[in-house]
Amino acid sequence: MSHSTILNNPAIAELPIQKIKSGSLLETNDTVAVEEPLEIRLLYGPAGKRIEQGISVTMRTPGHDGELAIGFLFTEGIISDASAILSIGQEEPPAADISRGQPPNSIRIALREGVSLDLGRLQRHFYTSSSCGVCGKSSIDSLRTVCPAPAATGEAAPLDASFILSLPPLLREGQGVFDSTGGLHASALFDRKGNLLSLREDIGRHNALDKVIGHALQQTWLPLSNNILLLSGRACFELIQKAAMAGIKIIAAVGPPSSLAVQLAEEQGMTLVGFLRQERFNIYSGAHRIRI
């Protein structure tokens, strides 16, 4: 079944469907979230001996692919900051794909000469499904070793519970593609005044967060220790790991956390909130950062 992107938005496709309602059949169209593979390729090494290598294929919703790629490189521990990046280039798809509105599905990140890499880490994560980034990992232990040790920094004043409760409506207002399709996850970054700094949507929850962290890297905002991360769904282990890499100390999720997510949040000294909806939430770790 072919599809076409609509309103010049590569994240949304229009498909012909058969709708059954009250026993009647209607031929119509529906809008759905686009899911396409993105190959992340890395160019590295000294002049004259540059190596290009594919390091990951992720199923993502097109849009903000550069942010996704560098966010992935950072949260995987492949680069330590944005200064390691020389250029970001997205390859054009074949002409036939362009005519059908297909997005580019390969992106090349060129690193500066002299950037050292853990080549073993490049082999650890080649394929990532849109539903679960951990599935491509060789082991949970290898994920855990990527996380930095908790930084011993001064703590800001606790946030009021009312502040935490005010965030979901702000996230929901910014979910434009979700409004059209009902099928995307979102990650949002707020400052301590409730200003929305960054919001990204994707069919993969880990991709949405990589896009937010990639944006923050490009803006030189890291570490994000004074910001609040809000997740539109559940809080899984990998999302906590990625947030820890970025220095985030407060994570709130509309859905529930997993047991491993809670364990990692405790290890990293993070505050983890779950079931943030309908004027209530649960605190699973780091309750000292929220004032009731």
Contacts in CASP RR format, 6 or more apart in sequence:
PFRMAT RR
TARGET T0000
AUTHOR 0000-0000-0000
METHOD contacts of the structure
MODEL  1
MSHSTILNNPAIAELPIQKIKSGSLLETNDTVAVEEPLEIRLLYGPAGKR
IEQGISVTMRTPGHDGELAIGFLFTEGIISDASAILSIGQEEPPAADISR
GQPPNSIRIALREGVSLDLGRLQRHFYTSSSCGVCGKSSIDSLRTVCPAP
AATGEAAPLDASFILSLPPLLREGQGVFDSTGGLHASALFDRKGNLLSLR
EDIGRHNALDKVIGHALQQTWLPLSNNILLLSGRACFELIQKAAMAGIKI
IAAVGPPSSLAVQLAEEQGMTLVGFLRQERFNIYSGAHRIRI
1 15 0 8 1.000
1 16 0 8 1.000
2 100 0 8 1.000
3 13 0 8 1.000
3 14 0 8 1.000
3 15 0 8 1.000
3 32 0 8 1.000
3 34 0 8 1.000
4 13 0 8 1.000
4 14 0 8 1.000
4 100 0 8 1.000
4 101 0 8 1.000
5 11 0 8 1.000
5 12 0 8 1.000
5 13 0 8 1.000
5 14 0 8 1.000
5 34 0 8 1.000
5 101 0 8 1.000
5 103 0 8 1.000
6 12 0 8 1.000
6 13 0 8 1.000
6 14 0 8 1.000
6 31 0 8 1.000
9 177 0 8 1.000
10 34 0 8 1.000
10 62 0 8 1.000
10 63 0 8 1.000
10 101 0 8 1.000
10 103 0 8 1.000
11 33 0 8 1.000
11 34 0 8 1.000
11 61 0 8 1.000
11 62 0 8 1.000
11 63 0 8 1.000
11 177 0 8 1.000
11 184 0 8 1.000
11 201 0 8 1.000
12 31 0 8 1.000
12 32 0 8 1.000
12 33 0 8 1.000
12 34 0 8 1.000
12 177 0 8 1.000
12 180 0 8 1.000
12 181 0 8 1.000
13 31 0 8 1.000
13 32 0 8 1.000
13 33 0 8 1.000
13 34 0 8 1.000
14 29 0 8 1.000
14 30 0 8 1.000
14 31 0 8 1.000
14 32 0 8 1.000
15 29 0 8 1.000
15 30 0 8 1.000
15 31 0 8 1.000
15 32 0 8 1.000
16 27 0 8 1.000
16 28 0 8 1.000
16 29 0 8 1.000
17 27 0 8 1.000
17 28 0 8 1.000
17 29 0 8 1.000
17 30 0 8 1.000
18 25 0 8 1.000
18 26 0 8 1.000
18 27 0 8 1.000
18 28 0 8 1.000
19 25 0 8 1.000
19 26 0 8 1.000
19 27 0 8 1.000
19 28 0 8 1.000
19 30 0 8 1.000
20 26 0 8 1.000
31 180 0 8 1.000
31 181 0 8 1.000
32 181 0 8 1.000
32 183 0 8 1.000
33 61 0 8 1.000
33 177 0 8 1.000
33 181 0 8 1.000
33 182 0 8 1.000
33 183 0 8 1.000
33 184 0 8 1.000
33 203 0 8 1.000
34 61 0 8 1.000
34 62 0 8 1.000
34 103 0 8 1.000
34 203 0 8 1.000
35 59 0 8 1.000
35 60 0 8 1.000
35 61 0 8 1.000
35 130 0 8 1.000
35 203 0 8 1.000
36 59 0 8 1.000
36 60 0 8 1.000
36 61 0 8 1.000
36 62 0 8 1.000
36 102 0 8 1.000
36 103 0 8 1.000
36 105 0 8 1.000
37 57 0 8 1.000
37 58 0 8 1.000
37 59 0 8 1.000
37 60 0 8 1.000
37 105 0 8 1.000
38 57 0 8 1.000
38 58 0 8 1.000
38 59 0 8 1.000
38 60 0 8 1.000
38 62 0 8 1.000
38 65 0 8 1.000
38 68 0 8 1.000
38 69 0 8 1.000
38 105 0 8 1.000
38 106 0 8 1.000
38 107 0 8 1.000
39 54 0 8 1.000
39 56 0 8 1.000
39 57 0 8 1.000
39 105 0 8 1.000
39 106 0 8 1.000
39 107 0 8 1.000
40 54 0 8 1.000
40 55 0 8 1.000
40 56 0 8 1.000
40 57 0 8 1.000
40 58 0 8 1.000
40 69 0 8 1.000
40 72 0 8 1.000
40 73 0 8 1.000
40 107 0 8 1.000
40 109 0 8 1.000
41 52 0 8 1.000
41 53 0 8 1.000
41 54 0 8 1.000
41 55 0 8 1.000
41 106 0 8 1.000
41 107 0 8 1.000
41 108 0 8 1.000
41 109 0 8 1.000
42 52 0 8 1.000
42 53 0 8 1.000
42 54 0 8 1.000
42 55 0 8 1.000
42 73 0 8 1.000
42 78 0 8 1.000
42 108 0 8 1.000
42 109 0 8 1.000
42 111 0 8 1.000
42 122 0 8 1.000
43 50 0 8 1.000
43 51 0 8 1.000
43 52 0 8 1.000
43 108 0 8 1.000
43 109 0 8 1.000
43 110 0 8 1.000
43 111 0 8 1.000
44 50 0 8 1.000
44 51 0 8 1.000
44 53 0 8 1.000
44 110 0 8 1.000
44 111 0 8 1.000
44 115 0 8 1.000
44 117 0 8 1.000
45 51 0 8 1.000
45 111 0 8 1.000
45 113 0 8 1.000
45 114 0 8 1.000
45 115 0 8 1.000
46 113 0 8 1.000
46 114 0 8 1.000
47 113 0 8 1.000
52 108 0 8 1.000
53 122 0 8 1.000
54 126 0 8 1.000
55 78 0 8 1.000
55 122 0 8 1.000
55 125 0 8 1.000
55 126 0 8 1.000
56 72 0 8 1.000
56 125 0 8 1.000
56 126 0 8 1.000
56 127 0 8 1.000
56 128 0 8 1.000
57 126 0 8 1.000
57 127 0 8 1.000
57 128 0 8 1.000
58 68 0 8 1.000
58 72 0 8 1.000
58 127 0 8 1.000
58 128 0 8 1.000
58 130 0 8 1.000
58 133 0 8 1.000
58 207 0 8 1.000
59 128 0 8 1.000
59 129 0 8 1.000
59 130 0 8 1.000
59 203 0 8 1.000
59 204 0 8 1.000
60 68 0 8 1.000
60 130 0 8 1.000
60 202 0 8 1.000
60 203 0 8 1.000
60 204 0 8 1.000
60 207 0 8 1.000
61 177 0 8 1.000
61 184 0 8 1.000
61 201 0 8 1.000
61 202 0 8 1.000
61 203 0 8 1.000
61 204 0 8 1.000
61 207 0 8 1.000
62 103 0 8 1.000
63 103 0 8 1.000
64 200 0 8 1.000
64 211 0 8 1.000
64 215 0 8 1.000
65 90 0 8 1.000
65 103 0 8 1.000
65 104 0 8 1.000
65 107 0 8 1.000
66 88 0 8 1.000
66 90 0 8 1.000
66 107 0 8 1.000
66 109 0 8 1.000
66 214 0 8 1.000
67 200 0 8 1.000
67 210 0 8 1.000
67 211 0 8 1.000
67 212 0 8 1.000
67 214 0 8 1.000
67 215 0 8 1.000
67 218 0 8 1.000
68 202 0 8 1.000
68 207 0 8 1.000
68 210 0 8 1.000
68 211 0 8 1.000
68 214 0 8 1.000
69 88 0 8 1.000
69 107 0 8 1.000
69 109 0 8 1.000
70 79 0 8 1.000
70 82 0 8 1.000
70 85 0 8 1.000
70 88 0 8 1.000
70 109 0 8 1.000
70 214 0 8 1.000
70 217 0 8 1.000
70 218 0 8 1.000
71 210 0 8 1.000
71 211 0 8 1.000
71 213 0 8 1.000
71 214 0 8 1.000
71 217 0 8 1.000
72 210 0 8 1.000
73 79 0 8 1.000
73 109 0 8 1.000
74 80 0 8 1.000
74 81 0 8 1.000
74 213 0 8 1.000
74 214 0 8 1.000
74 217 0 8 1.000
74 245 0 8 1.000
74 246 0 8 1.000
75 146 0 8 1.000
75 209 0 8 1.000
75 210 0 8 1.000
75 213 0 8 1.000
75 241 0 8 1.000
75 242 0 8 1.000
75 245 0 8 1.000
75 246 0 8 1.000
76 121 0 8 1.000
76 124 0 8 1.000
76 125 0 8 1.000
76 146 0 8 1.000
77 118 0 8 1.000
77 121 0 8 1.000
77 146 0 8 1.000
77 245 0 8 1.000
78 117 0 8 1.000
78 118 0 8 1.000
78 121 0 8 1.000
78 122 0 8 1.000
79 85 0 8 1.000
79 111 0 8 1.000
79 115 0 8 1.000
81 217 0 8 1.000
81 222 0 8 1.000
82 217 0 8 1.000
82 218 0 8 1.000
82 220 0 8 1.000
83 112 0 8 1.000
84 111 0 8 1.000
84 112 0 8 1.000
84 115 0 8 1.000
85 109 0 8 1.000
85 110 0 8 1.000
85 111 0 8 1.000
85 112 0 8 1.000
86 110 0 8 1.000
86 111 0 8 1.000
86 112 0 8 1.000
87 109 0 8 1.000
87 110 0 8 1.000
88 107 0 8 1.000
88 108 0 8 1.000
88 109 0 8 1.000
88 110 0 8 1.000
89 107 0 8 1.000
89 108 0 8 1.000
89 109 0 8 1.000
89 110 0 8 1.000
90 104 0 8 1.000
90 106 0 8 1.000
90 107 0 8 1.000
90 108 0 8 1.000
91 104 0 8 1.000
91 106 0 8 1.000
91 107 0 8 1.000
91 108 0 8 1.000
92 98 0 8 1.000
92 104 0 8 1.000
93 102 0 8 1.000
93 103 0 8 1.000
93 104 0 8 1.000
93 105 0 8 1.000
111 117 0 8 1.000
124 137 0 8 1.000
124 138 0 8 1.000
124 142 0 8 1.000
125 136 0 8 1.000
125 137 0 8 1.000
126 136 0 8 1.000
127 136 0 8 1.000
128 135 0 8 1.000
128 136 0 8 1.000
128 206 0 8 1.000
129 135 0 8 1.000
129 136 0 8 1.000
130 202 0 8 1.000
130 203 0 8 1.000
130 204 0 8 1.000
130 207 0 8 1.000
131 204 0 8 1.000
132 206 0 8 1.000
132 236 0 8 1.000
132 238 0 8 1.000
133 206 0 8 1.000
133 238 0 8 1.000
134 140 0 8 1.000
134 143 0 8 1.000
134 236 0 8 1.000
134 237 0 8 1.000
134 238 0 8 1.000
137 143 0 8 1.000
140 237 0 8 1.000
140 260 0 8 1.000
143 237 0 8 1.000
143 238 0 8 1.000
143 241 0 8 1.000
144 241 0 8 1.000
144 264 0 8 1.000
146 241 0 8 1.000
146 245 0 8 1.000
147 241 0 8 1.000
147 244 0 8 1.000
147 245 0 8 1.000
147 264 0 8 1.000
147 267 0 8 1.000
147 268 0 8 1.000
148 244 0 8 1.000
148 245 0 8 1.000
148 247 0 8 1.000
150 267 0 8 1.000
150 268 0 8 1.000
150 269 0 8 1.000
151 223 0 8 1.000
151 225 0 8 1.000
151 247 0 8 1.000
153 225 0 8 1.000
155 288 0 8 1.000
155 289 0 8 1.000
156 192 0 8 1.000
156 226 0 8 1.000
158 288 0 8 1.000
158 289 0 8 1.000
158 290 0 8 1.000
158 291 0 8 1.000
159 192 0 8 1.000
159 228 0 8 1.000
159 250 0 8 1.000
159 289 0 8 1.000
159 290 0 8 1.000
159 291 0 8 1.000
160 290 0 8 1.000
160 291 0 8 1.000
161 281 0 8 1.000
161 290 0 8 1.000
161 291 0 8 1.000
161 292 0 8 1.000
163 194 0 8 1.000
164 228 0 8 1.000
164 252 0 8 1.000
164 273 0 8 1.000
164 276 0 8 1.000
164 281 0 8 1.000
164 290 0 8 1.000
165 276 0 8 1.000
165 279 0 8 1.000
165 281 0 8 1.000
166 194 0 8 1.000
167 188 0 8 1.000
167 190 0 8 1.000
167 194 0 8 1.000
167 228 0 8 1.000
167 230 0 8 1.000
167 252 0 8 1.000
167 276 0 8 1.000
168 230 0 8 1.000
168 254 0 8 1.000
168 276 0 8 1.000
168 277 0 8 1.000
170 188 0 8 1.000
170 190 0 8 1.000
170 194 0 8 1.000
170 196 0 8 1.000
171 186 0 8 1.000
171 188 0 8 1.000
171 196 0 8 1.000
171 199 0 8 1.000
171 230 0 8 1.000
171 232 0 8 1.000
171 254 0 8 1.000
174 186 0 8 1.000
174 188 0 8 1.000
174 196 0 8 1.000
174 199 0 8 1.000
175 184 0 8 1.000
175 186 0 8 1.000
175 199 0 8 1.000
175 201 0 8 1.000
175 232 0 8 1.000
176 201 0 8 1.000
177 184 0 8 1.000
177 201 0 8 1.000
178 184 0 8 1.000
178 186 0 8 1.000
178 201 0 8 1.000
178 232 0 8 1.000
183 203 0 8 1.000
184 201 0 8 1.000
184 202 0 8 1.000
184 203 0 8 1.000
184 204 0 8 1.000
184 208 0 8 1.000
185 201 0 8 1.000
185 202 0 8 1.000
185 203 0 8 1.000
185 204 0 8 1.000
185 205 0 8 1.000
185 208 0 8 1.000
185 231 0 8 1.000
185 232 0 8 1.000
185 233 0 8 1.000
186 199 0 8 1.000
186 200 0 8 1.000
186 201 0 8 1.000
186 202 0 8 1.000
186 208 0 8 1.000
186 231 0 8 1.000
186 232 0 8 1.000
187 199 0 8 1.000
187 200 0 8 1.000
187 205 0 8 1.000
187 208 0 8 1.000
187 209 0 8 1.000
187 211 0 8 1.000
187 212 0 8 1.000
187 229 0 8 1.000
187 230 0 8 1.000
187 231 0 8 1.000
187 232 0 8 1.000
187 239 0 8 1.000
188 196 0 8 1.000
188 198 0 8 1.000
188 199 0 8 1.000
188 200 0 8 1.000
188 212 0 8 1.000
188 229 0 8 1.000
188 230 0 8 1.000
188 232 0 8 1.000
189 196 0 8 1.000
189 197 0 8 1.000
189 198 0 8 1.000
189 199 0 8 1.000
189 212 0 8 1.000
189 216 0 8 1.000
189 224 0 8 1.000
189 227 0 8 1.000
189 228 0 8 1.000
189 229 0 8 1.000
189 230 0 8 1.000
190 196 0 8 1.000
190 197 0 8 1.000
190 227 0 8 1.000
190 228 0 8 1.000
190 229 0 8 1.000
190 230 0 8 1.000
191 197 0 8 1.000
191 226 0 8 1.000
191 227 0 8 1.000
191 228 0 8 1.000
192 226 0 8 1.000
192 227 0 8 1.000
192 228 0 8 1.000
194 228 0 8 1.000
197 216 0 8 1.000
197 221 0 8 1.000
197 227 0 8 1.000
198 212 0 8 1.000
198 215 0 8 1.000
198 216 0 8 1.000
199 212 0 8 1.000
200 208 0 8 1.000
200 209 0 8 1.000
200 211 0 8 1.000
200 212 0 8 1.000
200 215 0 8 1.000
201 208 0 8 1.000
202 208 0 8 1.000
202 211 0 8 1.000
205 231 0 8 1.000
205 232 0 8 1.000
205 233 0 8 1.000
205 234 0 8 1.000
205 236 0 8 1.000
205 239 0 8 1.000
206 238 0 8 1.000
206 239 0 8 1.000
206 242 0 8 1.000
208 232 0 8 1.000
209 229 0 8 1.000
209 231 0 8 1.000
209 239 0 8 1.000
209 242 0 8 1.000
209 243 0 8 1.000
210 242 0 8 1.000
212 229 0 8 1.000
213 222 0 8 1.000
213 242 0 8 1.000
213 245 0 8 1.000
213 246 0 8 1.000
216 222 0 8 1.000
216 224 0 8 1.000
216 246 0 8 1.000
221 227 0 8 1.000
222 246 0 8 1.000
222 247 0 8 1.000
223 246 0 8 1.000
223 247 0 8 1.000
224 246 0 8 1.000
224 247 0 8 1.000
224 248 0 8 1.000
225 247 0 8 1.000
225 248 0 8 1.000
225 249 0 8 1.000
227 248 0 8 1.000
227 250 0 8 1.000
228 248 0 8 1.000
228 250 0 8 1.000
228 251 0 8 1.000
228 252 0 8 1.000
229 243 0 8 1.000
229 248 0 8 1.000
229 250 0 8 1.000
229 251 0 8 1.000
229 252 0 8 1.000
230 251 0 8 1.000
230 252 0 8 1.000
230 253 0 8 1.000
230 254 0 8 1.000
230 276 0 8 1.000
231 239 0 8 1.000
231 251 0 8 1.000
231 252 0 8 1.000
231 253 0 8 1.000
231 254 0 8 1.000
231 255 0 8 1.000
232 254 0 8 1.000
233 253 0 8 1.000
233 254 0 8 1.000
233 255 0 8 1.000
234 253 0 8 1.000
234 255 0 8 1.000
234 256 0 8 1.000
234 257 0 8 1.000
234 258 0 8 1.000
235 251 0 8 1.000
235 253 0 8 1.000
235 255 0 8 1.000
235 256 0 8 1.000
235 257 0 8 1.000
235 258 0 8 1.000
235 261 0 8 1.000
235 272 0 8 1.000
235 274 0 8 1.000
236 257 0 8 1.000
236 258 0 8 1.000
236 260 0 8 1.000
236 261 0 8 1.000
237 258 0 8 1.000
237 260 0 8 1.000
237 261 0 8 1.000
237 264 0 8 1.000
239 251 0 8 1.000
239 261 0 8 1.000
240 251 0 8 1.000
240 257 0 8 1.000
240 261 0 8 1.000
240 264 0 8 1.000
240 265 0 8 1.000
240 268 0 8 1.000
240 270 0 8 1.000
240 272 0 8 1.000
241 264 0 8 1.000
243 251 0 8 1.000
243 270 0 8 1.000
244 264 0 8 1.000
244 268 0 8 1.000
244 270 0 8 1.000
248 270 0 8 1.000
249 269 0 8 1.000
249 270 0 8 1.000
249 271 0 8 1.000
249 289 0 8 1.000
250 270 0 8 1.000
250 271 0 8 1.000
250 273 0 8 1.000
250 289 0 8 1.000
251 265 0 8 1.000
251 270 0 8 1.000
251 271 0 8 1.000
251 272 0 8 1.000
251 273 0 8 1.000
252 273 0 8 1.000
252 274 0 8 1.000
252 276 0 8 1.000
252 281 0 8 1.000
253 272 0 8 1.000
253 273 0 8 1.000
253 274 0 8 1.000
253 275 0 8 1.000
253 276 0 8 1.000
254 274 0 8 1.000
254 275 0 8 1.000
254 276 0 8 1.000
254 277 0 8 1.000
255 274 0 8 1.000
255 275 0 8 1.000
255 276 0 8 1.000
255 277 0 8 1.000
256 274 0 8 1.000
256 275 0 8 1.000
257 265 0 8 1.000
257 272 0 8 1.000
257 274 0 8 1.000
257 284 0 8 1.000
261 272 0 8 1.000
262 272 0 8 1.000
262 284 0 8 1.000
262 285 0 8 1.000
265 271 0 8 1.000
265 272 0 8 1.000
265 284 0 8 1.000
265 285 0 8 1.000
265 286 0 8 1.000
266 285 0 8 1.000
266 286 0 8 1.000
269 285 0 8 1.000
269 286 0 8 1.000
270 285 0 8 1.000
270 286 0 8 1.000
271 283 0 8 1.000
271 285 0 8 1.000
271 286 0 8 1.000
271 287 0 8 1.000
271 288 0 8 1.000
271 289 0 8 1.000
271 290 0 8 1.000
272 283 0 8 1.000
272 284 0 8 1.000
272 285 0 8 1.000
272 286 0 8 1.000
273 281 0 8 1.000
273 282 0 8 1.000
273 283 0 8 1.000
273 284 0 8 1.000
273 290 0 8 1.000
274 281 0 8 1.000
274 282 0 8 1.000
274 283 0 8 1.000
274 284 0 8 1.000
275 281 0 8 1.000
275 282 0 8 1.000
283 290 0 8 1.000
END
